[in-house]
Amino acid sequence: MAYVITSPCMEEKARECVEVCPVDCIHEGEDMFYINPDDCIDCGACLSACPVEAIYYEDEVPEEESKFIELNMRFFQMK
C-alpha cells in the first residue's frame, strides 16, 4: 500500500509534499503530482505537508476520489 494524491491537488498543485518526501517517490504530472507506490515507504511526511489535504492512504481514499487510485497506477505504468 501507499499514499494516493487526489483531486484537490489538481487545483493547487503545491510542491510541499515533494519537498518533504525522504525517498523522492512523488513525481509531477501535467495536472497534478503522483506517488510511486513501489517507492513509497508509507512514512506519512507528504500527508502532513499537503496544504489542501489531497493525500490519503490508499485504503482510506474517499469513494468519490477512488478513480485517483487507478490514475496513479496508470501514471507509473506509462513511465
C-alpha positions in Angstrom: 0.0 0.0 0.0 1.0 3.6 -0.5 -0.4 7.1 -0.3 -2.5 8.4 -3.2 -2.9 12.1 -4.2 -6.5 13.1 -5.2 -8.4 15.9 -6.9 -7.6 18.8 -4.6 -4.0 18.6 -6.0 -5.3 19.4 -9.5 -6.4 22.8 -8.4 -3.5 23.6 -6.2 -0.5 21.5 -7.4 1.5 22.6 -4.3 5.0 21.2 -4.0 5.3 20.8 -0.3 4.8 17.1 -0.5 7.7 16.7 -2.9 10.0 18.7 -0.7 9.4 16.6 2.4 9.4 13.1 0.8 12.6 11.3 2.0 12.6 8.8 -0.9 11.7 11.1 -3.8 8.7 9.0 -4.8 6.4 11.9 -5.7 6.5 12.8 -9.4 5.0 15.7 -11.2 2.4 15.1 -13.9 0.8 17.5 -16.3 -2.1 18.4 -14.0 -1.0 17.1 -10.6 1.5 15.1 -8.6 1.6 11.3 -8.3 3.1 8.9 -5.7 5.0 5.9 -6.9 3.6 3.0 -4.9 6.7 0.9 -5.4 9.0 3.5 -3.9 6.7 4.9 -1.2 7.7 3.9 2.3 4.4 4.9 4.0 6.2 7.5 6.2 3.3 10.0 6.0 5.5 13.0 5.6 3.6 14.0 2.5 0.3 13.6 4.2 1.0 16.2 6.9 2.7 18.6 4.4 -0.1 18.8 1.9 -1.8 22.2 2.3 -5.0 21.1 0.6 -5.4 17.6 2.2 -5.3 15.8 -1.1 -3.3 12.8 0.1 -4.9 9.7 1.6 -3.6 6.3 2.5 -4.8 4.0 -0.4 -7.3 2.2 1.8 -8.8 5.5 3.1 -9.4 7.3 -0.2 -13.0 8.6 -0.2 -15.3 6.7 -2.6 -15.8 9.9 -4.7 -12.0 10.1 -5.2 -11.4 6.4 -5.8 -10.6 6.9 -9.5 -7.4 8.6 -8.5 -6.0 5.2 -7.3 -6.3 3.9 -10.9 -4.9 7.2 -12.3 -1.9 6.9 -10.0 -1.2 3.4 -11.1 -1.5 4.2 -14.8 0.8 7.2 -14.5 3.6 4.9 -13.4 2.8 2.2 -15.8 3.3 4.6 -18.7 6.7 5.7 -17.4 
